[in-house]
């Protein structure tokens, strides 16, 4: 983007981030939104909870600055920040809920990130950035080389360098990074990790913009419905196949790998325990940054799925309106026909009611006819009905199976104390299902707020697990199985 006068003037008047920085209440807005949304990695918060937090901060400011410093109520401030002319918050209503929710807009997060970068940093590293740029150029040149000889020579150089390093290590000569190099690389890692969280909110905002444009196109469409659907589905596929969609899917696949998650957690733990890194006093969120990535990515995936579902219902409503209009036209034709029936059906030879085309023969080629297929005959077994017992025990009809969900949650938390994540399949192997399908459903209900105080539940739709259990049917043990997407329980 070129920073000429016209562009900057347009940004000053229209961009929400610029308006936020120019607002007289910017210190209040930025400090509050950073504490609520960014510091705690909160994606969505209910209106009542947000009002309560803002009221506490306003009370504290009024005690120090005077009652006239912020005269409006917390609800009025939030509605003002979410208005179209501000655009710092997104206010929306979830499906089947009358309570309003708030989310941070990407432009607001950019303004907060820019303000946080203005503070004086105790350490500014340049070596890691240069090495990262050099490595990126190396990946580009190697990844675009089509000559096999060039690629082979490069691999040989890498092998020679690795062999030389192995020889040095065997002799006891180990090259270690000094404290400055460790701090340099860790600061670069922390910055990239925080920027990655803000990218999720921008991707989610882009999908909402696409959904809004599609709805506008449906409302103004005056062509064929088939062309409209082809256009919409083509644009959806274009978003999924775009550079942004492909990159996000690749990142999500990498993050959903249990082996890579375990390796990342181990390396992060070892890095944070280094004395040079501990002296920097890293942010506590860095210890669980990969879990924040998982939570933000899962929220983005749910948003995209919800938008697709809402678009489907919107199209169904449009189809229902079209069908209703067609039925109204048919009824009007029937009503007009009944009104004019005496005139239309007069026995007058000169009064022509309808015309029929001259009969003509239809030519069908022999090879166009399909072969005869005999209909499928259903075989029915004759079963002799036997007279049942009159005095049967009806108490079995009132027996109910009660699942102890607290025991299941305790079982999950117990094993998450030893590992950072456990799959539903692993939990069922450690503790087989004794109450059948009802107990399996209870495991799937662990994603509610009542049980996720110590762990998170995510679903990986790309992989499947087969879970089996023994069922007692007529005093005979029968093995039953259920195939479902992989369910993962993550330690908080």
N, C-alpha and C positions, 0 to 999 in steps of 0.2 A: 504494500500500500504506500502510495506517495503522500508525503506530508506537505502538500501545498496548502495555500490559504483556504480555498473552497472546501477541501476535504476536512481540514481541521475545524473550520467554522460549522460544518455539518455535524461533526462528531461532538462539538461543544454543545450544540442545541439538542441533539437527538440521542446520543449514546448514554445509557443509564450509568455506566461507570464514571463518566465525566461529571454527570449531574450529581452523583454521590459525593465526589471529591469537592465539588463546589458548594455543597449544601452547608448551611450554618450549623446543622446538627450532625455533621459528619463524625465527630468524635463519639457521640452517643451511638449512632447507627453502627459504625464499624466495630466499636468495642463490644457492643451487645451481640451482633450477628456473628462475629468471630468467636466469641465465647460459647454461644449456643450451638452453632452449626459446624464450624470448622474445627475448633479445638477438640470437640467430642465426636467428630465425624458423624453428625446426625443428618440424615437425608430428608426426613419428613417429621414434623412435630405438630401435635394437635393445637388448636387455637387457644384452648383453655390453659394448657401448660405454658405456651409462649407468653400469654398475657400475664400469668402469674410471675414468670421470670422477669419480664420487663417492668412490672409494677414494683418489684423488689429493687431493681436498679434505679428506677425513677425516684423511689422513696429515699434511697441513699444519696442521690445527687441533690435532691431538694433539701435534705438536711444540711448539706455542705454549701450549696450555692444559693439557697433561698427558694421559697415556694413559687416564685414567678419565673424561675429558670425554664421549667418545662410544664406549661399550664395544662396541656391536654392529657387525656387518659391514655393508658397503654393500648386499649382497643383502637382508639382513634389514630394513634401513631402507626400501628401495624397496618390498618386499612389504608392510611396515607402512603406508606412505603410500598404497598402492593398495588397501588393505583396505576393506571396505564401511563400517566404522565411521569411516574417515577420508575416503576419497573425494577425495584430492588428485591422484592419478594414475589413469590407465586402463591396466590391463594386459590384453593380448589376444594372440591368436595369429592370424597371417595364414593364408590358405588355402594348403595344401600346404607348410607350414613348421612345424617343431618348435621354433623359437626364439621366445621371448616378445618383445613390443614394448611400449613405453610411450608414452603421449600425455598431454598436460596437460589437466586438466578445466577447464571454463569458470569454475567458482567459484574455483579457485585463481588463474586469471589475473585475475579481478576483485580478489581480495585483494592480489595483487602490484601491480596498477595503483593501488589505493587507497594502498598504502604508498609508492609512488613519488611520489604527489601530496603527501605530507606534507613533503617537503623544501622548504626555502626557495628560492623562485624569484627570480632576479635581476631579472626583468622580468615584470610582470603587466599585460596589456593588457585594456582594457574597450571601447575604441572598436570594434574589429573584431567583438566579440560583439554589440554593439548594432546595428551595421550588418547583421550576418547575421540577427538577429532581425527587423529591419525589412524586410529583403529577403524573408524567408520569409513574413511577413504579407502583403507585397505580392503575392507569387506566389499565395498562397491566395485573396486577394480577387479578383485578376484571373482566376485559373483557375476560380473558381466563379461569375463574373458571367454571367448568362444574357441580359442586355439588350445587344443589339448596339450601341446608342448609347453606353452606358457604356464598353464595350470600345473603341469607335472614338475616343472622347474621350481615353482613356488612351493609346492609340497615338499620337494627334496630339501630346499633351504630350511623349511620349518623342522623337518626331521633332523637335519644336521644340528640345528640350534638346540633341539630337545636332547639329542645325544650328548652334546657338549655340556649342557646343564646337568644331565644325569652323571656324567663323569666327574664334574665338580662336586656334586653332592656325595658321591661315593668316596671321594678323597677328603670329605669333611668340610669343604668350602661351601657354605650356604649363604647366599646373599639375602639379607633381610631388609625390609623397608624401615627407614628411620621414622621417628615420631612425626616429623613434619610431613613426610609422604603419607603416613597413615591418616593424619588429620585431613590432609588435602583430599584424599579419596573418600573419606567418610562424609565430609561436608558436601561433596558432589553427589554422593549417594542420597543423603538426606534431602537435598533440594529436588532431585529428580523424583524421589518417592512421594514428596508432597505435591509436586506438580501433576503426578499421575492420578492422584485422587481428584483433582479439579477437572481432569480430562473426562472423567465419568459423567460429571454433571453437564459438561458441554455436549457429549454424545447424546445424553438423554434429551437435552433441549433441542438438538437437531432432529431427533425422531419426532418430538412433539410438533415442531414446525412443519415437518413433512405431513403429519396427520392432519394438521389444520388446513394446509393447502389442498389436500385431497378432499376434505369435506367441502371446502369452498368450490372446488371443481364439480363435485357431485351436485351441489345446489344449483349451479349455473349451467349444467350440461343440458343441451337440447338435441343431441344426436342419438344414435343407437346405444342401447344399454350394453350390448356386447362390446362395442368399441370402448365404452367407458371402463368396463371391467378390465379389458385387456390393457388399457393405458395405466390404470391404477396398479394392477398386479405387476406390470412391467417396471413401474417406478419403484415398487417395493423390492423387486429383485435387484434393481439397479443399486438401491441403497445397500442391500446385503452384499452385493458383489463389488461395491466401490472400494477404494483404497481404505477409507475410514472403517467400513464394515468388515473388510477382510482383516485389517490390522486388529480390530477389537476382538474378532472371533479367534484369531491366533493367540492373542494375549489371554483370552478366557480359557482356551484349551491348555495353554501352558500352566495357568494358575490352578486348574482343576486336577492336575496330575498329583496324586498323593506322594509319589517319590520325589518330585520336584519341590513340593511343599515341605517335606521333611528335610531335604537338603538345604533349602533356603533358611528354614528355622535354625538348623544346626550352625550354618555359616554366620547368620545374624547373631546368634547367642555367643559364638566365639569372638566375633568382632566387638560386640559391646563390652565384653569382659577384658579387652586389652587395656592396659593402664593409660596409654596415650588417648584412647577414645573415651575412657571414663573421665579423664580430666576435662573434656569438653562439656560434660554434663548434658548428654543428648536428651532430646525431648522424650518423655515417657511413652508417647505414641509410637516412637520408632521401634519399641520392643514388639509391637503387634501390628506393624504396618501392613504385613501381608494379609492379616485377617480383616483389616479395614478395606483392603483391595477387594477381598472376597465379598464383603458385605455390600460395598458400593457397586461391584459388578453384578451381583445378584439382584440388587434393586433396579439397575438399568435393564436387566433381562426381563424382570417382572413388568416394568413399565412398557417395554416394547410389546410383550404378550398382551397386556391390558389394552393398549392402543389397537392392536389387531382385532381383539374381541369386540371393542366398542365400534370399530369400523364395520365389522360384520353385522352387528345389530343395526347400525345406521343404514346399511344397504338393505337389510330385511325390512326395515320400516319404509324405505322408499318403494320396495316391491309391493308391500301391503297397500300403500297409497295408490299405486298404479292399478293394482287389481280392483281396489274399491272404485276407482274411476271407471274402469271397464264395465263393472257390474252396474253402475249407475247408467251408463250409455245403453246397455242391454235392456234394462228395465224401462228406460224412456222409449226405446224402439218397440217393446212389447205393448206399452201403454198406448202409443200412437197407432199401432196395428189394431188393437181392440177397439179404439175409438173410430177408426175408418173401415172396420170390417164390412159394414153394409155396402160401402162404395166399392171396395176392392173386389168383393166376391159376387158382383151382380151377374146374372145370367145373360150378359150381352155379348154376342159373338164378336162385336167390334171392339169390345173393351179387353185389351190384352193385359193380363195380370203378370205373366212372366214368360220368358223365352228360353228354349233349350237348344243347345247347339246340335248340329246334325251328327248322328252317330257315326263313329269311325273306329276302325280296328286298331288295337294296341299290339305292337310287334314285340315279343319277348324272345330273345335268343335262347337256345337250349342250355348253353353253358352258364347263363345267368341264374338258372334255377338251382336252388340248394338241394342237396341230397336229403332223403327222408330220414328222420330220426324218430325211432319209436319212443313213445312216452315212457317215463320211468314209472315202474310199477312198485308200489310200496308193499312190502311183505308184512303182514300182521300175524303175530303169534297168538294162537288161541290159548288163553290161560283160564284154567278152571278156578272159579271163585269158591273159596272156602268160608264156611260160617265162622265168624269171629266169636271171641269170648264176650259174654254179656257183662261180666263183672271185671272190667279192666281198671287198672290203676290210673286215674286221671291226674294224679299229682305231678306227673312228669311234665304235663303241659304248663305248669306254673313255675318250674325250676328255671332260674336265671343264672347265667355265668357272670360273675363280678370280676372285673380286671382291676388289679391294684396298680394304678398308674404311678403312684408315689414310689412303689418298689421298682418299677421300670426306670423312672427318672434317676433313682439312686444307683441302679445298676449302670446306667450310662455315665453318670458323674464319677463313679468309682474307677472305671476303666479309662476315662479321660484324664485322671490324675497321673496315669503312667504314659499315655500317648497324647499327642496334640489333636488327633482325630481318630474316629472309629466309624466304620461303615455299619449299616444295619445287618448286613450278612455276617460280619465278624461278631457282633453282639449276640446274634441268634446262635452262632456256633459255640460261643462261650456259655450261653445259657439257652438251651433249646426251648422252643415254644411248647408249652404244656396245655394251653387253652385254645390252640388252633388259630383260626383266622381272626377271631376277636382280639387276641393278644397282639397279633401283627398290626392290626388297625390301631391299637393303642400306641405302638411305637411310632406310627406315622402321625399321631396327634400330638407328639412332643414338641411341635413347632409353635405351639400357642404360648402366649406371654406368661402363663402360669407355671411353665416348666423350663423355660429357657433363661433362667437367671444366671446359670453358670455355663451354658453351652449354646451354640447356634446350630441350626439345622438347614442344610442346603440339599438340593436335588440335582444330580448330574444326569440330564436326559440323554447324553451320548453313550452311556454304558448301562448295562442291565445286570441284575443279580437274580439268582434263582434260590428261593428260600423254601425249605421243606420242613414238614412236621408230621407227627404220627396222630392219626385221628381214630377214635374208637367208634366203629359203626357196627351195631348189632354184635357187640362183644368180639369184634375182630379188628385188629390194628391195620389201618390202611395209610399208606404214605401219600400225603397231598403236597403239592408244590404251588408256588406263586411266583410269577415273573414280573418284576417291577423295576423302574429306573433306580440307579444307585443312590441311596440315601446316606449322607455323611453327617456326622455329629462332630462339631468343632469346639474345642475348648476355648473359652473366652480368656 
